[in-house]
Amino acid sequence: MTIKGVNGVIGFVNLSTGEIRKIQVPDEVYRNFLGGYGLGVWFLYTHIKPKADPLALTTSLA
């Protein structure tokens, strides 16, 4: 049994701008990453800009 949240979609809300996006997660992500921690790592790895300052006060999401 594969648990994909609600239809395999992650909701992304930008609190600064109020923008709301739905991100479709590919099936291979669920096969390759285990559980919520793995899904969170995949999300951060694919959405944070390269060489982002981890201590910056602004967001670095693409």
C-alpha positions as CSV (number, residue, x, y, z in Angstrom):
1,M,0.0,0.0,0.0
2,T,1.3,3.4,-1.0
3,I,0.4,6.5,1.1
4,K,0.5,9.6,-1.1
5,G,-1.2,12.2,1.1
6,V,-4.1,13.7,-0.7
7,N,-3.9,12.5,-4.3
8,G,0.0,12.7,-4.3
9,V,-0.1,16.5,-4.1
10,I,1.9,18.7,-1.7
11,G,0.4,22.1,-0.9
12,F,2.9,25.0,-0.8
13,V,1.9,28.3,0.8
14,N,4.2,31.3,0.7
15,L,3.3,33.3,3.8
16,S,5.0,36.4,2.6
17,T,3.1,36.8,-0.6
18,G,0.0,34.6,0.1
19,E,0.7,32.5,-3.0
20,I,-0.6,29.0,-2.9
21,R,0.8,26.2,-5.2
22,K,0.0,22.5,-5.5
23,I,3.1,20.4,-6.3
24,Q,2.6,17.0,-7.9
25,V,5.0,14.5,-6.4
26,P,6.3,11.9,-8.9
27,D,5.7,8.2,-8.0
28,E,9.4,7.4,-7.9
29,V,9.9,9.9,-5.0
30,Y,7.6,7.7,-2.9
31,R,9.5,4.6,-3.9
32,N,13.0,6.1,-3.3
33,F,12.4,8.1,-0.1
34,L,11.1,6.5,3.0
35,G,8.4,8.2,5.1
36,G,7.8,11.9,5.9
37,Y,11.4,12.7,6.6
38,G,12.5,11.4,3.2
39,L,9.7,13.3,1.5
40,G,10.7,16.5,3.4
41,V,14.3,16.1,2.4
42,W,13.3,15.6,-1.3
43,F,11.1,18.7,-1.1
44,L,13.9,20.9,0.3
45,Y,16.5,19.5,-2.0
46,T,14.4,20.2,-5.1
47,H,13.1,23.7,-4.0
48,I,15.9,25.5,-2.3
49,K,18.2,27.6,-4.5
50,P,21.8,26.3,-4.7
51,K,24.3,28.0,-2.3
52,A,21.5,29.5,-0.2
53,D,22.6,31.1,3.1
54,P,21.2,28.8,5.8
55,L,21.2,31.6,8.3
56,A,19.5,34.2,6.1
57,L,16.4,35.9,7.3
58,T,14.7,35.8,3.9
59,T,13.4,32.6,2.2
60,S,15.5,30.9,-0.4
61,L,12.8,28.8,-1.9
62,A,12.7,28.7,-5.7
